Structures are given as C-alpha cells and as structure tokens.
C-alpha cells in the first residue's frame, strides 16, 4: 500500500511539475522556480568571479561579450514571439572571460556565462565562440539546471520544493544545487547530463543561427575539439559530454532546420 502511494505521489509530481523545452518539445521535470534558484546562482557566480582572474576587458573577452549579447538578444526575441518569456523571467545576462588553461565554458541559471581562455584557440573566431555560446545559453533557456535540481530533490525524497528542502536539509540541498549547475561531482546525474548536452547542441545550433552566425561552423568546431583531445584525456568541455563523433553526426542531421533560421 505504501509503495502504491509513493508511486502515485511521484506520478503526481511529474504531472504537476512539468515544463516543455522550446524547439525540442521535450517534457521535463520542473519543481523549482527561477525565483528560488536564481539568487543562489547569482551568489555562486559572484564567488567564482572573486576567486578568478577576469580578463573580459581583453580583445578575446570583448568578443565573448559581443557574441553573448547578440545571441541573448536573438533568443529573447524568439521566446517573446513564441510565448516562452517565463523561461527567462528574472534573467540577468552576464558574459565573462576567465584566465585559465581549462578548455571549458559554462552557464549558470539566469544567464551567467563564463568562458576560459583555454577554449579560445579552439573557437578561433567569433563564429566559433558562437558555437559554444549558443550551447551554453541553451542550457539556461532549457532550464537544465532547474531540471537537474528537481531530479535531485525527488531522488533524495525532498518533495516540497527548494525552500522546503532548504529547511529540511540545507547542506544536502546546497550540494544538489552545486551539482545541478555543474560544480562538484556529477555522480548519479551523468545520464541526464549527456541527454541535456545533446539537447543543448540542438538548441544552440538554432540559437547561433538566429543571431546571424553560420551554424555550419558547429561540426567544424567539434572536429577541432576532437583533435585537441587526441589520444589523451579529453578537455573539460568533453569530460562528461557525449563524444565528438556522436554530436557531429547529430549536428549535421539537424543542420537543415538550423539553416532555416540563418539569415546572413
């Protein structure tokens, strides 16, 4: 009897707390609101900036800002025109370049983006930056961190939302948040992360095209990333992600749709 009640409770949660990802149409678990997670995200982003060497005022840093603003503007326009404005409610876009050899970039909830200088040679130019930027912006727009946070709450029996979870177990809730935004261990969340990475590729390809960047550069970027990996350990940007061959194949299959949004 208890097992049946638990099953009904979980089914009810999925029915009540579901959202739809734009463009992909995938249904996702969404038990956490932007109003709950964004303050945590902004606090964490401030901490990262304090602990890092920010080089956004450099030539490469200004390219990151330029591309980020251009893609964010195009995506916001699309979301408003298609009644998805709620997905970016409370967003405060920010784009920074951090001096670090890591071949990596990330985006926290609310549009807080960081590139590391180590990925810039792989990007090569603004269009290469747009490949990565579109992908990272897609993570934010698709609410992947909120989805992973929701999954973590359910997996740990914290079913009352973020504020309730903070009251029940603040330490565990903070850990789940850090995992959800990609900081710390991803053990147990890896499968979801890989699914979300492929979805971010799909959306990111369209987002860069919306902003006027040629989406055909995306497979070439991943070919360069593959060459960077060589036979050794993969760069951080690949470490928990699908392999380059798989994502290049997917990008090529999705290219016709992306080109529909591309206007030179």
C-alpha positions, 0 to 999 in steps of 0.5 A: 500500500505504501509503495502504491502511494509513493508511486502515485505521489511521484506520478503526481509530481511529474504531472504537476511539475512539468515544463516543455523545452522550446524547439525540442518539445521535450517534457521535463521535470520542473519543481523549482522556480527561477525565483528560488534558484536564481539568487543562489546562482547569482551568489555562486557566480559572484564567488567564482568571479572573486576567486578568478582572474577576469580578463573580459576587458581583453580583445578575446573577452570583448568578443565573448561579450559581443557574441553573448549579447547578440545571441541573448538578444536573438533568443529573447526575441524568439521566446517573446514571439513564441510565448516562452518569456517565463523561461527567462523571467528574472534573467540577468545576462552576464558574459565573462572571460576567465584566465585559465588553461581549462578548455571549458565554458559554462552557464549558470541559471539566469544567464551567467556565462563564463568562458576560459581562455583555454577554449579560445584557440579552439573557437578561433573566431567569433563564429566559433565562440558562437558555437559554444555560446549558443550551447551554453545559453541553451542550457539556461533557456532549457532550464537544465539546471532547474531540471537537474535540481528537481531530479535531485530533490525527488531522488533524495525524497525532498518533495516540497520544493527548494525552500522546503528542502532548504529547511529540511536539509540545507547542506544536502540541498546546497550540494544538489544545487552545486551539482545541478549547475555543474560544480562538484561531482556529477555522480548519479546525474551523468545520464541526464547530463549527456541527454541535456548536452545533446539537447543543448547542441540542438538548441544552440545550433538554432540559437547561433543561427538566429543571431546571424552566425553560420551554424555550419561552423558547429561540426567544424568546431567539434572536429577541432575539439576532437583533435585537441583531445587526441589520444589523451584525456579529453578537455573539460568541455568533453569530460562528461559530454557525449563524444565528438563523433556522436554530436557531429553526426547529430549536428549535421542531421539537424543542420537543415532546420538550423539553416532555416533560421540563418539569415546572413 
